Amino acid sequence: KKLSNNSDMAEMKSMFREVLPKQGQLSVEDITTMVLCKPKLLPLKSLTLEKLEKMQQAAQDTIRQQEMAEKEQPQISH
């Protein structure tokens, strides 16, 4: 028999009686629960910050090299 509308569906469902066990375990499916995943390690510094620090360090190294070169030049000229 083909079901034609919602009232026929309700009649079909009422024909089946829910049975709960008196002993043993009852399992219920289709319940969404929290699933624990591996923690994702985030860097303490962002890549942009690391790039900026590298650029700043490179600039400071360049300045130090220029200062060392300036200190050595007067000694050579004397």
MMTF fields as JSON, N, C-alpha, C and O atoms, coordinates in Angstrom:
{
  "mmtfVersion": "1.0.0",
  "mmtfProducer": "UNKNOWN",
  "numBonds": 311,
  "numAtoms": 312,
  "numGroups": 78,
  "numChains": 1,
  "numModels": 1,
  "chainsPerModel": [1],
  "groupsPerChain": [78],
  "chainIdList": ["A"],
  "bondAtomList": [4, 2, 8, 6, 12, 10, 16, 14, 20, 18, 24, 22, 28, 26, 32, 30, 36, 34, 40, 38, 44, 42, 48, 46, 52, 50, 56, 54, 60, 58, 64, 62, 68, 66, 72, 70, 76, 74, 80, 78, 84, 82, 88, 86, 92, 90, 96, 94, 100, 98, 104, 102, 108, 106, 112, 110, 116, 114, 120, 118, 124, 122, 128, 126, 132, 130, 136, 134, 140, 138, 144, 142, 148, 146, 152, 150, 156, 154, 160, 158, 164, 162, 168, 166, 172, 170, 176, 174, 180, 178, 184, 182, 188, 186, 192, 190, 196, 194, 200, 198, 204, 202, 208, 206, 212, 210, 216, 214, 220, 218, 224, 222, 228, 226, 232, 230, 236, 234, 240, 238, 244, 242, 248, 246, 252, 250, 256, 254, 260, 258, 264, 262, 268, 266, 272, 270, 276, 274, 280, 278, 284, 282, 288, 286, 292, 290, 296, 294, 300, 298, 304, 302, 308, 306],
  "bondOrderList": [1, 1, 1, 1, 1, 1, 1, 1, 1, 1, 1, 1, 1, 1, 1, 1, 1, 1, 1, 1, 1, 1, 1, 1, 1, 1, 1, 1, 1, 1, 1, 1, 1, 1, 1, 1, 1, 1, 1, 1, 1, 1, 1, 1, 1, 1, 1, 1, 1, 1, 1, 1, 1, 1, 1, 1, 1, 1, 1, 1, 1, 1, 1, 1, 1, 1, 1, 1, 1, 1, 1, 1, 1, 1, 1, 1, 1],
  "groupList": [{"groupName": "LYS", "atomNameList": ["N", "CA", "C", "O"], "elementList": ["N", "C", "C", "O"], "formalChargeList": [0, 0, 0, 0], "bondAtomList": [1, 0, 2, 1, 3, 2], "bondOrderList": [1, 1, 2], "singleLetterCode": "K", "chemCompType": "L-PEPTIDE LINKING"}, {"groupName": "LEU", "atomNameList": ["N", "CA", "C", "O"], "elementList": ["N", "C", "C", "O"], "formalChargeList": [0, 0, 0, 0], "bondAtomList": [1, 0, 2, 1, 3, 2], "bondOrderList": [1, 1, 2], "singleLetterCode": "L", "chemCompType": "L-PEPTIDE LINKING"}, {"groupName": "SER", "atomNameList": ["N", "CA", "C", "O"], "elementList": ["N", "C", "C", "O"], "formalChargeList": [0, 0, 0, 0], "bondAtomList": [1, 0, 2, 1, 3, 2], "bondOrderList": [1, 1, 2], "singleLetterCode": "S", "chemCompType": "L-PEPTIDE LINKING"}, {"groupName": "ASN", "atomNameList": ["N", "CA", "C", "O"], "elementList": ["N", "C", "C", "O"], "formalChargeList": [0, 0, 0, 0], "bondAtomList": [1, 0, 2, 1, 3, 2], "bondOrderList": [1, 1, 2], "singleLetterCode": "N", "chemCompType": "L-PEPTIDE LINKING"}, {"groupName": "ASP", "atomNameList": ["N", "CA", "C", "O"], "elementList": ["N", "C", "C", "O"], "formalChargeList": [0, 0, 0, 0], "bondAtomList": [1, 0, 2, 1, 3, 2], "bondOrderList": [1, 1, 2], "singleLetterCode": "D", "chemCompType": "L-PEPTIDE LINKING"}, {"groupName": "MET", "atomNameList": ["N", "CA", "C", "O"], "elementList": ["N", "C", "C", "O"], "formalChargeList": [0, 0, 0, 0], "bondAtomList": [1, 0, 2, 1, 3, 2], "bondOrderList": [1, 1, 2], "singleLetterCode": "M", "chemCompType": "L-PEPTIDE LINKING"}, {"groupName": "ALA", "atomNameList": ["N", "CA", "C", "O"], "elementList": ["N", "C", "C", "O"], "formalChargeList": [0, 0, 0, 0], "bondAtomList": [1, 0, 2, 1, 3, 2], "bondOrderList": [1, 1, 2], "singleLetterCode": "A", "chemCompType": "L-PEPTIDE LINKING"}, {"groupName": "GLU", "atomNameList": ["N", "CA", "C", "O"], "elementList": ["N", "C", "C", "O"], "formalChargeList": [0, 0, 0, 0], "bondAtomList": [1, 0, 2, 1, 3, 2], "bondOrderList": [1, 1, 2], "singleLetterCode": "E", "chemCompType": "L-PEPTIDE LINKING"}, {"groupName": "PHE", "atomNameList": ["N", "CA", "C", "O"], "elementList": ["N", "C", "C", "O"], "formalChargeList": [0, 0, 0, 0], "bondAtomList": [1, 0, 2, 1, 3, 2], "bondOrderList": [1, 1, 2], "singleLetterCode": "F", "chemCompType": "L-PEPTIDE LINKING"}, {"groupName": "ARG", "atomNameList": ["N", "CA", "C", "O"], "elementList": ["N", "C", "C", "O"], "formalChargeList": [0, 0, 0, 0], "bondAtomList": [1, 0, 2, 1, 3, 2], "bondOrderList": [1, 1, 2], "singleLetterCode": "R", "chemCompType": "L-PEPTIDE LINKING"}, {"groupName": "VAL", "atomNameList": ["N", "CA", "C", "O"], "elementList": ["N", "C", "C", "O"], "formalChargeList": [0, 0, 0, 0], "bondAtomList": [1, 0, 2, 1, 3, 2], "bondOrderList": [1, 1, 2], "singleLetterCode": "V", "chemCompType": "L-PEPTIDE LINKING"}, {"groupName": "PRO", "atomNameList": ["N", "CA", "C", "O"], "elementList": ["N", "C", "C", "O"], "formalChargeList": [0, 0, 0, 0], "bondAtomList": [1, 0, 2, 1, 3, 2], "bondOrderList": [1, 1, 2], "singleLetterCode": "P", "chemCompType": "L-PEPTIDE LINKING"}, {"groupName": "GLN", "atomNameList": ["N", "CA", "C", "O"], "elementList": ["N", "C", "C", "O"], "formalChargeList": [0, 0, 0, 0], "bondAtomList": [1, 0, 2, 1, 3, 2], "bondOrderList": [1, 1, 2], "singleLetterCode": "Q", "chemCompType": "L-PEPTIDE LINKING"}, {"groupName": "GLY", "atomNameList": ["N", "CA", "C", "O"], "elementList": ["N", "C", "C", "O"], "formalChargeList": [0, 0, 0, 0], "bondAtomList": [1, 0, 2, 1, 3, 2], "bondOrderList": [1, 1, 2], "singleLetterCode": "G", "chemCompType": "PEPTIDE LINKING"}, {"groupName": "ILE", "atomNameList": ["N", "CA", "C", "O"], "elementList": ["N", "C", "C", "O"], "formalChargeList": [0, 0, 0, 0], "bondAtomList": [1, 0, 2, 1, 3, 2], "bondOrderList": [1, 1, 2], "singleLetterCode": "I", "chemCompType": "L-PEPTIDE LINKING"}, {"groupName": "THR", "atomNameList": ["N", "CA", "C", "O"], "elementList": ["N", "C", "C", "O"], "formalChargeList": [0, 0, 0, 0], "bondAtomList": [1, 0, 2, 1, 3, 2], "bondOrderList": [1, 1, 2], "singleLetterCode": "T", "chemCompType": "L-PEPTIDE LINKING"}, {"groupName": "CYS", "atomNameList": ["N", "CA", "C", "O"], "elementList": ["N", "C", "C", "O"], "formalChargeList": [0, 0, 0, 0], "bondAtomList": [1, 0, 2, 1, 3, 2], "bondOrderList": [1, 1, 2], "singleLetterCode": "C", "chemCompType": "L-PEPTIDE LINKING"}, {"groupName": "HIS", "atomNameList": ["N", "CA", "C", "O"], "elementList": ["N", "C", "C", "O"], "formalChargeList": [0, 0, 0, 0], "bondAtomList": [1, 0, 2, 1, 3, 2], "bondOrderList": [1, 1, 2], "singleLetterCode": "H", "chemCompType": "L-PEPTIDE LINKING"}],
  "groupTypeList": [0, 0, 1, 2, 3, 3, 2, 4, 5, 6, 7, 5, 0, 2, 5, 8, 9, 7, 10, 1, 11, 0, 12, 13, 12, 1, 2, 10, 7, 4, 14, 15, 15, 5, 10, 1, 16, 0, 11, 0, 1, 1, 11, 1, 0, 2, 1, 15, 1, 7, 0, 1, 7, 0, 5, 12, 12, 6, 6, 12, 4, 15, 14, 9, 12, 12, 7, 5, 6, 7, 0, 7, 12, 11, 12, 14, 2, 17],
  "groupIdList": [1, 2, 3, 4, 5, 6, 7, 8, 9, 10, 11, 12, 13, 14, 15, 16, 17, 18, 19, 20, 21, 22, 23, 24, 25, 26, 27, 28, 29, 30, 31, 32, 33, 34, 35, 36, 37, 38, 39, 40, 41, 42, 43, 44, 45, 46, 47, 48, 49, 50, 51, 52, 53, 54, 55, 56, 57, 58, 59, 60, 61, 62, 63, 64, 65, 66, 67, 68, 69, 70, 71, 72, 73, 74, 75, 76, 77, 78],
  "secStructList": [7, 7, 7, 7, 1, 2, 2, 2, 2, 2, 2, 2, 2, 2, 2, 1, 7, 7, 7, 7, 7, 1, 1, 1, 7, 7, 7, 7, 7, 7, 7, 7, 7, 7, 7, 7, 7, 7, 7, 7, 7, 7, 7, 1, 1, 7, 2, 2, 2, 2, 2, 2, 2, 2, 2, 2, 2, 2, 2, 2, 2, 2, 2, 2, 2, 2, 2, 2, 2, 2, 2, 2, 2, 2, 2, 2, 2, 7],
  "xCoordList": [0.847, 0.0, 0.892, 1.843, 0.582, 1.355, 0.734, -0.482, 1.59, 1.099, 0.907, 1.81, -0.26, -0.58, -0.363, 0.044, -0.625, -0.457, 0.023, 0.269, 0.155, 0.715, -0.146, 0.397, -1.457, -2.312, -2.07, -2.099, -1.829, -1.515, -0.19, -0.046, 0.798, 2.085, 1.914, 2.532, 1.084, 0.839, 0.186, 0.511, -0.73, -1.386, -0.369, -0.438, 0.575, 1.582, 2.485, 2.807, 2.895, 3.764, 3.051, 3.686, 1.775, 1.044, 0.86, 0.559, 1.038, 0.911, 2.094, 1.967, 3.228, 4.419, 4.515, 4.422, 4.705, 4.79, 6.255, 7.018, 6.652, 8.029, 8.263, 7.473, 9.339, 9.647, 10.976, 11.984, 10.986, 12.207, 12.575, 11.708, 13.844, 14.247, 14.184, 14.448, 13.833, 13.761, 15.129, 15.407, 15.994, 17.327, 18.345, 18.002, 19.599, 20.656, 20.846, 20.316, 21.615, 21.928, 21.053, 20.74, 20.675, 19.899, 20.843, 21.486, 20.923, 21.793, 20.93, 19.937, 21.339, 20.619, 21.586, 22.715, 21.167, 22.032, 21.631, 20.61, 22.46, 22.21, 22.176, 21.371, 23.04, 23.171, 24.507, 25.554, 24.468, 25.711, 26.413, 25.804, 27.672, 28.451, 29.75, 30.112, 30.432, 31.715, 32.758, 32.818, 33.564, 34.63, 35.952, 36.2, 36.798, 38.086, 39.08, 39.257, 39.719, 40.72, 42.093, 42.2, 43.129, 44.47, 44.546, 44.026, 45.187, 45.298, 46.192, 47.208, 45.813, 46.617, 47.543, 47.091, 48.836, 49.807, 49.915, 50.227, 49.657, 49.762, 51.094, 51.538, 51.736, 53.017, 52.802, 51.788, 53.769, 53.666, 53.823, 53.272, 54.581, 54.764, 54.192, 54.331, 53.564, 53.042, 54.195, 55.267, 53.967, 55.004, 55.38, 56.549, 54.389, 54.652, 55.569, 56.504, 55.29, 56.12, 57.545, 58.507, 57.677, 59.015, 59.764, 60.955, 59.077, 59.718, 60.171, 61.279, 59.31, 59.675, 60.885, 61.775, 60.915, 62.06, 63.342, 64.405, 63.247, 64.429, 64.925, 66.128, 63.974, 64.357, 65.019, 66.016, 64.461, 65.024, 66.424, 67.338, 66.587, 67.902, 68.917, 70.066, 68.488, 69.382, 69.798, 70.955, 68.839, 69.146, 70.141, 71.071, 69.944, 70.865, 72.261, 73.261, 72.329, 73.629, 74.337, 75.546, 73.584, 74.161, 74.716, 75.808, 73.944, 74.395, 75.665, 76.594, 75.719, 76.916, 78.125, 79.218, 77.934, 79.041, 79.549, 80.754, 78.597, 79.003, 79.767, 80.758, 79.305, 79.998, 81.4, 82.353, 81.519, 82.848, 83.77, 84.957, 83.227, 84.033, 84.482, 85.613, 83.594, 83.968, 85.05, 85.914, 85.009, 86.015, 87.384, 88.419, 87.368, 88.629, 89.26, 90.487, 88.469, 89.014, 89.938, 91.015, 89.585, 90.523, 91.843, 92.883, 91.836, 93.079, 93.977, 95.198, 93.381, 94.174, 94.779, 95.905, 94.057, 94.534, 95.684, 96.449, 95.84, 96.923, 98.212, 99.224],
  "yCoordList": [-1.182, 0.0, 1.244, 1.334, 2.182, 3.409, 4.461, 4.649, 5.148, 6.188, 7.475, 7.92, 8.069, 9.231, 10.555, 11.528, 10.618, 11.903, 11.712, 10.585, 12.807, 12.762, 11.988, 11.385, 11.981, 11.257, 9.756, 9.048, 9.254, 7.84, 7.51, 6.432, 8.448, 8.239, 8.137, 7.283, 8.994, 8.984, 7.662, 7.109, 7.15, 5.872, 4.737, 3.829, 4.77, 3.723, 3.738, 2.682, 4.931, 5.039, 4.559, 3.936, 4.823, 4.412, 2.896, 2.338, 2.234, 0.772, 0.111, -0.981, 0.782, 0.217, 0.715, 1.913, -0.238, 0.109, 0.135, -0.765, 1.159, 1.277, 0.277, 0.198, -0.48, -1.497, -1.146, -0.999, -1.01, -0.736, -1.984, -2.587, -2.382, -3.585, -3.372, -2.274, -4.431, -4.344, -4.65, -4.226, -5.389, -5.721, -5.368, -5.221, -5.235, -4.96, -3.469, -2.63, -3.182, -1.781, -1.266, -1.987, -0.028, 0.632, 1.564, 2.423, 1.396, 2.287, 3.211, 2.8, 4.469, 5.477, 6.013, 6.371, 6.075, 6.531, 7.93, 8.472, 8.499, 9.813, 10.933, 11.857, 10.854, 11.954, 12.631, 11.985, 13.926, 14.635, 14.949, 15.491, 14.612, 14.881, 15.569, 15.598, 16.114, 16.75, 15.663, 14.67, 15.854, 14.914, 15.624, 16.699, 15.017, 15.636, 15.319, 14.16, 16.34, 16.185, 16.53, 17.091, 16.183, 16.566, 18.084, 18.736, 18.658, 20.119, 20.609, 19.989, 21.703, 22.293, 23.309, 24.249, 23.116, 24.03, 25.284, 25.224, 26.396, 27.675, 28.316, 28.231, 28.957, 29.606, 30.773, 31.468, 30.979, 32.098, 33.423, 34.441, 33.404, 34.605, 34.333, 33.234, 35.324, 35.164, 35.239, 35.759, 34.721, 34.75, 36.19, 36.495, 37.062, 38.464, 39.09, 39.817, 38.799, 39.34, 38.807, 39.547, 37.516, 36.939, 37.611, 37.896, 37.865, 38.538, 39.941, 40.357, 40.673, 42.027, 41.999, 42.843, 41.012, 40.925, 40.603, 41.138, 39.737, 39.406, 40.639, 40.887, 41.414, 42.628, 43.623, 44.255, 43.759, 44.69, 44.232, 45.048, 42.935, 42.4, 42.626, 42.982, 42.416, 42.626, 44.096, 44.407, 45.001, 46.437, 46.802, 47.575, 46.248, 46.533, 45.987, 46.637, 44.808, 44.231, 45.125, 45.337, 45.643, 46.524, 47.79, 48.245, 48.359, 49.573, 49.29, 50.097, 48.151, 47.788, 47.642, 48.103, 47.008, 46.831, 48.181, 48.394, 49.104, 50.447, 51.184, 51.857, 51.058, 51.721, 51.149, 51.889, 49.82, 49.189, 49.653, 49.894, 49.777, 50.228, 51.667, 52.018, 52.513, 53.908, 54.016, 54.889, 53.139, 53.172, 52.74, 53.269, 51.78, 51.264, 52.244, 52.307, 53.007, 53.91, 54.971, 55.175, 55.669, 56.688, 56.083, 56.726, 54.863, 54.23, 53.937, 54.055, 53.552, 53.228, 54.498, 54.462, 55.608, 56.856, 57.494, 58.251, 57.218, 57.824, 57.18, 57.584],
  "zCoordList": [0.0, 0.0, 0.0, 0.776, -0.859, -0.944, -0.027, -0.015, 0.744, 1.645, 0.866, 0.157, 0.996, 0.173, 0.882, 0.248, 2.186, 2.872, 4.307, 4.739, 5.04, 6.392, 7.38, 8.305, 7.222, 8.163, 8.044, 9.051, 6.822, 6.642, 7.33, 7.906, 7.274, 7.923, 9.434, 10.069, 10.013, 11.451, 11.854, 12.906, 11.029, 11.331, 11.298, 12.127, 10.356, 10.254, 11.487, 12.03, 11.932, 13.093, 14.35, 15.201, 14.496, 15.692, 15.732, 16.787, 14.604, 14.573, 15.288, 15.842, 15.266, 15.892, 17.327, 17.592, 18.258, 19.671, 20.093, 19.742, 20.843, 21.305, 22.43, 23.371, 22.333, 23.344, 23.993, 23.303, 25.315, 26.057, 26.85, 27.483, 26.827, 27.556, 29.073, 29.565, 29.803, 31.266, 31.882, 33.003, 31.153, 31.644, 30.559, 29.386, 30.978, 30.013, 29.796, 30.524, 28.777, 28.484, 27.355, 26.408, 27.475, 26.437, 25.685, 26.288, 24.386, 23.616, 22.781, 22.181, 22.759, 21.982, 20.948, 21.286, 19.701, 18.629, 18.181, 18.604, 17.316, 16.724, 17.751, 17.639, 18.743, 19.694, 19.407, 19.437, 19.13, 18.842, 20.157, 21.079, 20.238, 21.438, 21.031, 19.855, 22.007, 21.759, 21.508, 22.233, 20.492, 20.183, 20.427, 19.882, 21.251, 21.561, 20.458, 20.083, 19.947, 18.896, 19.48, 20.571, 18.731, 19.153, 19.167, 18.261, 20.181, 20.206, 19.077, 18.763, 18.481, 17.419, 18.062, 18.716, 17.873, 18.463, 17.617, 16.428, 18.231, 17.539, 17.889, 19.034, 16.922, 17.227, 18.179, 18.11, 19.068, 19.99, 19.265, 19.684, 18.169, 17.359, 15.968, 15.43, 15.412, 14.063, 13.067, 13.38, 11.881, 10.848, 10.501, 10.263, 10.475, 10.151, 11.196, 10.861, 12.472, 13.542, 13.437, 13.64, 13.117, 12.966, 11.817, 11.939, 10.702, 9.557, 9.955, 9.618, 10.676, 11.109, 12.027, 11.92, 12.944, 13.854, 13.086, 13.401, 12.088, 11.281, 10.526, 10.445, 9.971, 9.246, 10.197, 9.847, 11.406, 12.378, 12.797, 12.913, 13.021, 13.396, 12.287, 12.551, 11.031, 9.89, 9.809, 9.528, 10.06, 10.012, 11.115, 10.887, 12.301, 13.405, 13.102, 13.406, 12.51, 12.134, 11.115, 11.205, 10.153, 9.132, 9.774, 9.433, 10.717, 11.401, 12.187, 12.172, 12.876, 13.647, 12.731, 13.062, 11.591, 10.65, 10.15, 10.016, 9.872, 9.407, 10.501, 10.22, 11.76, 12.866, 13.05, 13.293, 12.931, 13.065, 11.936, 12.16, 10.735, 9.595, 9.797, 9.462, 10.35, 10.594, 11.671, 11.592, 12.671, 13.724, 13.184, 13.589, 12.273, 11.737, 10.748, 10.666, 9.999, 8.978, 9.553, 8.993, 10.647, 11.16, 11.6, 11.455, 12.134, 12.564, 11.383, 11.485, 10.25, 9.078, 8.472, 7.975, 8.504, 7.858, 8.61, 8.012, 9.905, 10.663, 10.416, 10.988]
}
